[in-house]
């Protein structure tokens, strides 16, 4: 009969299986990077919305609004990813 090894990591279940092992070990840092990236995308999206508001009617305005929508969708994805990382960090067992 063999004794259990101490270096075996516990198996992950549920949502934590979707996160890569490196990310899982650094959840708070990854969440901070995602929130920073989401804030950057939010700033670009807001600037593009204001430029689209000032642009003339027609193609130019639609072009600004399309780019703004692209960045704002990225913002929502970054913030939701950061939120999920923070939820996983809170529910993760304490490291010894």
Residue pairs with C-beta under 8 A, 6 or more apart in sequence:
10 93
12 24
15 84
15 87
15 88
16 24
16 88
16 92
19 27
19 85
19 88
23 30
23 85
24 88
24 92
27 85
27 86
27 88
27 89
27 92
28 85
28 86
28 89
30 82
30 85
31 82
31 83
31 85
31 86
31 89
32 82
34 78
34 79
34 81
34 82
34 85
35 78
35 79
35 82
37 78
38 74
38 75
38 76
38 77
38 78
38 79
38 82
41 71
41 72
41 74
41 75
41 78
42 71
42 72
42 75
44 71
45 68
45 69
45 71
45 72
45 75
46 68
48 64
48 65
48 67
48 68
48 71
49 64
49 65
49 68
51 64
52 61
52 63
52 64
52 65
52 68
53 61
55 61
55 64
